[in-house]
Amino acid sequence: MSADADPQVPRSEASPSLAQILEVIRPQVEKIEEGFTAIRVTLDALASHVGGGPAPFAAPRPRTAPVAESLPTATPASPQPLPPAAASPAAVASPLPTAMPVAAAPRAASPAPVARPAAAELPPTVSPAPQRRAERPGSIAVASGDGGNWSRILFGENLHAGQSISHLSGTLLADIYAGDNSAVGLAGQVMTFRTGTAEQKARLLKEVGEAFYGWKPRGDESLLQPLIDWVHAELDAVQLGNRIMVVQIGDRYDMQRHNAKQAGVEVAEVYGWIVLRDNGKVFSKANVAVK
């Protein structure tokens, strides 16, 4: 054999093996399948929320076989046999043929693209109608923007006891919205009086009157008379005969009907009203200031 004969070329170690290629491809395929599964769950949930039931997709494709099973198995290249040595001297003198080139390992076939499910046309999204809160029998829905429902909350079933009650309730609520604490105080006394028993209503009449004059010290007639009409309607509903008597500025001081901290002969300021019994006698005096 000649000393300068070419050595046999070793197999290339740079080409990745089939197992290495599969290890890289398999996680990617599994992630793609998991992504489509998540999309399907999301679309089903959306269809259920809209009210159309599960999304009208075709039955899901059976899970594809792992890529390892679908890829062709590379057949290792068999080395080519060397030709037999020639018997003649000329054949011996001739150099040995160079080694045959090693067949490169076949490149792994690219994974077949996963077919995406045909996008089904989703039904148009319809916003669900706002659900109304379940109300107890006899409850009052606070939904009106004009304060009408709040007026009913304050004055109850006798809201229409007088023709001007709407003016009273509207003015009172407007002052409450404006942050007038005296208006809030009157509203509280009105609701306490309305929800009280018959015995409690008679005692609360004095507090309602004083709360009104705390709100309107000058005793606005357009607001005072509707309140008195409503109070009388509430009293009649529980069969109480008490009545309200109004004190006017300039009235002569009467110790049987008025209550003042200082001496005087004429009413200068009014802080409440007189409450009469069903027989006309005084049940509670009106607080006043005299001069």
C-alpha positions as CSV (number, residue, x, y, z in Angstrom):
1,M,0.0,0.0,0.0
2,S,1.4,3.5,-0.9
3,A,2.5,5.7,2.0
4,D,0.8,8.8,0.6
5,A,-2.6,7.1,0.3
6,D,-5.5,9.3,1.6
7,P,-6.8,8.2,4.9
8,Q,-10.5,7.2,5.0
9,V,-12.7,10.3,5.7
10,P,-14.5,9.9,9.1
11,R,-18.3,10.3,9.3
12,S,-19.2,14.0,10.0
13,E,-20.2,14.7,13.6
14,A,-21.8,18.1,12.8
15,S,-25.2,16.7,11.5
16,P,-27.7,16.3,14.4
17,S,-29.1,12.8,14.9
18,L,-32.8,12.0,14.3
19,A,-33.4,11.7,18.0
20,Q,-32.1,15.2,18.7
21,I,-34.3,16.6,16.0
22,L,-37.4,14.9,17.4
23,E,-36.6,16.2,20.9
24,V,-36.6,19.7,19.6
25,I,-39.8,19.3,17.4
26,R,-42.0,17.4,19.8
27,P,-42.4,20.1,22.5
28,Q,-43.3,22.7,19.8
29,V,-46.0,20.5,18.4
30,E,-47.5,19.8,21.9
31,K,-47.5,23.5,22.6
32,I,-49.4,24.2,19.4
33,E,-52.0,21.5,20.2
34,E,-52.4,22.9,23.7
35,G,-52.9,26.4,22.3
36,F,-55.8,25.2,20.0
37,T,-57.4,23.4,22.9
38,A,-57.3,26.7,25.0
39,I,-58.8,28.6,22.0
40,R,-61.6,26.0,21.8
41,V,-62.4,26.3,25.5
42,T,-62.5,30.1,25.3
43,L,-64.8,30.1,22.3
44,D,-67.2,27.7,24.0
45,A,-67.3,29.9,27.1
46,L,-68.0,33.0,24.9
47,A,-70.8,31.2,23.1
48,S,-72.3,30.1,26.4
49,H,-72.2,33.6,27.8
50,V,-73.9,35.0,24.7
51,G,-76.6,32.4,25.1
52,G,-76.1,30.5,21.9
53,G,-74.7,27.3,23.5
54,P,-71.3,25.8,22.6
55,A,-69.6,27.2,19.5
56,P,-70.8,25.4,16.3
57,F,-67.4,23.8,15.5
58,A,-67.0,20.4,14.0
59,A,-66.0,17.6,16.3
60,P,-62.4,18.0,17.3
61,R,-59.8,16.1,15.2
62,P,-58.4,13.1,17.0
63,R,-55.0,13.9,18.5
64,T,-52.4,13.4,15.8
65,A,-49.7,10.9,16.3
66,P,-46.5,12.2,17.7
67,V,-44.1,13.5,15.1
68,A,-41.7,10.7,15.9
69,E,-44.1,8.2,14.4
70,S,-44.9,10.1,11.2
71,L,-41.3,11.0,10.3
72,P,-39.4,8.5,8.1
73,T,-36.7,6.5,9.7
74,A,-33.3,7.4,8.2
75,T,-31.5,4.3,7.1
76,P,-27.8,4.5,7.9
77,A,-25.6,4.5,4.9
78,S,-23.7,1.2,4.4
79,P,-20.1,1.6,3.5
80,Q,-19.2,0.7,-0.1
81,P,-17.0,-2.5,-0.3
82,L,-13.6,-1.9,-1.6
83,P,-12.9,-3.6,-5.0
84,P,-10.8,-6.8,-4.7
85,A,-7.1,-6.5,-5.3
86,A,-5.9,-7.2,-8.8
87,A,-3.8,-10.3,-9.3
88,S,-1.5,-8.6,-11.9
89,P,1.6,-6.7,-10.9
90,A,0.2,-3.6,-12.6
91,A,-2.8,-3.7,-10.4
92,V,-0.5,-4.0,-7.3
93,A,1.5,-1.0,-8.4
94,S,-1.6,1.2,-8.9
95,P,-2.7,3.3,-5.9
96,L,-5.7,2.1,-3.9
97,P,-8.9,3.9,-4.8
98,T,-9.9,6.7,-2.4
99,A,-12.6,6.0,0.1
100,M,-16.0,6.5,-1.2
101,P,-17.7,9.7,0.2
102,V,-19.8,9.1,3.2
103,A,-23.5,9.5,2.4
104,A,-24.8,12.4,4.4
105,A,-27.6,11.5,6.8
106,P,-31.0,12.4,5.3
107,R,-32.4,15.6,6.7
108,A,-35.4,15.1,8.9
109,A,-38.6,15.9,7.2
110,S,-40.2,19.1,8.3
111,P,-43.3,18.4,10.5
112,A,-46.4,18.7,8.6
113,P,-48.2,22.0,9.4
114,V,-51.0,21.4,11.8
115,A,-54.3,22.3,10.1
116,R,-56.1,25.1,11.9
117,P,-59.8,24.5,12.5
118,A,-62.0,26.4,10.1
119,A,-63.1,29.6,11.8
120,A,-66.8,29.3,12.4
121,E,-68.8,32.4,12.1
122,L,-69.8,33.5,15.6
123,P,-73.2,34.8,16.2
124,P,-73.4,38.6,16.7
125,T,-72.6,39.6,20.3
126,V,-75.7,40.8,22.1
127,S,-75.3,42.6,25.3
128,P,-77.4,40.9,28.0
129,A,-80.2,43.1,29.3
130,P,-79.4,44.6,32.8
131,Q,-80.9,42.5,35.5
132,R,-83.0,44.3,37.9
133,R,-82.5,43.7,41.6
134,A,-85.2,41.5,43.1
135,E,-87.4,43.7,45.2
136,R,-89.4,42.7,48.2
137,P,-93.2,43.0,48.1
138,G,-94.1,46.6,48.8
139,S,-90.6,47.9,48.4
140,I,-89.9,51.1,46.5
141,A,-87.4,51.1,43.6
142,V,-85.0,54.0,43.9
143,A,-84.6,54.6,40.2
144,S,-86.2,57.8,39.2
145,G,-84.0,60.8,38.4
146,D,-86.5,63.4,39.5
147,G,-86.6,62.4,43.1
148,G,-90.2,61.0,42.9
149,N,-89.3,57.7,44.4
150,W,-87.4,59.4,47.2
151,S,-90.5,61.4,47.9
152,R,-92.4,58.2,48.4
153,I,-89.7,56.9,50.7
154,L,-90.1,60.0,52.9
155,F,-93.8,60.5,52.9
156,G,-95.1,56.9,52.2
157,E,-98.6,56.1,51.1
158,N,-99.9,59.6,52.0
159,L,-97.6,61.3,49.5
160,H,-100.7,62.9,47.9
161,A,-102.4,64.0,51.1
162,G,-102.2,67.6,49.9
163,Q,-102.0,69.2,46.4
164,S,-98.7,71.0,47.2
165,I,-96.9,68.0,48.8
166,S,-94.8,67.6,45.7
167,H,-93.5,71.2,46.2
168,L,-92.5,70.4,49.8
169,S,-90.8,67.1,48.9
170,G,-89.0,68.6,45.9
171,T,-87.7,71.5,48.0
172,L,-86.7,69.3,50.9
173,L,-84.8,66.8,48.7
174,A,-83.1,69.6,46.8
175,D,-81.8,71.0,50.1
176,I,-80.7,67.5,51.1
177,Y,-78.8,67.1,47.9
178,A,-77.2,70.6,48.5
179,G,-75.9,69.4,51.9
180,D,-78.3,71.3,54.2
181,N,-78.1,69.5,57.5
182,S,-81.4,71.0,58.7
183,A,-83.2,69.5,55.7
184,V,-81.6,66.1,56.5
185,G,-82.8,66.5,60.1
186,L,-86.4,67.2,59.0
187,A,-86.3,64.2,56.7
188,G,-85.1,62.0,59.5
189,Q,-87.9,63.2,61.8
190,V,-90.5,62.7,59.1
191,M,-89.4,59.1,58.5
192,T,-89.3,58.4,62.2
193,F,-92.8,59.8,62.7
194,R,-94.1,57.9,59.7
195,T,-92.8,54.5,60.9
196,G,-93.8,55.0,64.6
197,T,-96.7,53.4,66.4
198,A,-99.8,55.4,67.3
199,E,-98.5,56.2,70.8
200,Q,-95.2,57.2,69.4
201,K,-96.7,59.5,66.7
202,A,-98.4,61.7,69.3
203,R,-95.1,62.3,71.1
204,L,-93.1,62.8,67.9
205,L,-95.4,65.6,66.6
206,K,-93.4,68.2,68.7
207,E,-90.1,67.1,67.2
208,V,-91.4,67.2,63.6
209,G,-92.6,70.8,64.1
210,E,-89.3,71.9,65.6
211,A,-87.3,70.2,62.8
212,F,-89.4,72.1,60.2
213,Y,-88.7,75.5,61.9
214,G,-85.1,74.6,62.1
215,W,-85.1,74.1,58.4
216,K,-87.4,77.2,57.6
217,P,-87.2,79.6,60.5
218,R,-89.6,82.0,58.9
219,G,-92.2,79.3,58.5
220,D,-92.7,79.3,54.7
221,E,-96.5,78.8,54.3
222,S,-96.2,77.1,51.0
223,L,-94.1,74.4,52.7
224,L,-95.7,74.4,56.2
225,Q,-99.3,73.8,55.2
226,P,-98.5,70.7,53.0
227,L,-96.5,69.2,55.9
228,I,-99.4,69.8,58.3
229,D,-101.9,68.2,55.9
230,W,-99.6,65.2,55.6
231,V,-99.2,64.9,59.4
232,H,-103.0,65.0,59.8
233,A,-103.4,62.2,57.2
234,E,-100.9,60.1,59.1
235,L,-102.8,60.7,62.4
236,D,-106.1,59.8,60.8
237,A,-104.6,56.6,59.5
238,V,-104.0,55.4,63.1
239,Q,-107.2,57.0,64.4
240,L,-105.5,59.7,66.4
241,G,-107.4,63.0,66.8
242,N,-104.4,65.3,67.6
243,R,-104.1,68.4,65.5
244,I,-101.5,71.1,64.8
245,M,-101.9,74.8,65.6
246,V,-99.5,77.2,64.0
247,V,-98.0,80.2,65.9
248,Q,-97.5,83.4,64.0
249,I,-94.9,86.1,64.7
250,G,-96.7,89.0,66.4
251,D,-99.1,86.7,68.3
252,R,-99.7,87.7,72.0
253,Y,-97.7,85.5,74.3
254,D,-99.8,82.8,76.0
255,M,-98.1,80.8,78.7
256,Q,-100.8,78.0,78.2
257,R,-99.7,77.6,74.6
258,H,-96.2,79.0,74.3
259,N,-93.0,78.2,76.0
260,A,-90.3,81.0,76.1
261,K,-87.1,81.3,78.0
262,Q,-87.4,85.0,78.7
263,A,-90.3,87.3,79.6
264,G,-92.2,89.2,77.0
265,V,-95.6,89.9,75.6
266,E,-95.3,89.3,71.9
267,V,-93.9,86.4,69.9
268,A,-90.8,87.4,68.0
269,E,-89.5,84.0,66.8
270,V,-91.2,80.7,66.3
271,Y,-89.3,77.4,66.9
272,G,-92.2,75.0,66.7
273,W,-95.9,74.4,66.6
274,I,-98.7,73.7,69.2
275,V,-100.0,70.1,69.4
276,L,-103.6,69.8,70.4
277,R,-105.4,66.8,71.8
278,D,-108.5,65.4,70.2
279,N,-110.6,67.5,72.6
280,G,-108.8,70.7,71.6
281,K,-106.7,71.0,74.8
282,V,-103.0,71.6,74.5
283,F,-100.9,68.4,74.3
284,S,-97.5,70.2,73.9
285,K,-96.6,73.9,73.8
286,A,-94.7,75.6,71.0
287,N,-91.2,76.9,71.7
288,V,-91.0,80.6,70.9
289,A,-88.9,83.8,71.6
290,V,-90.8,86.8,72.9
291,K,-90.1,90.5,73.2
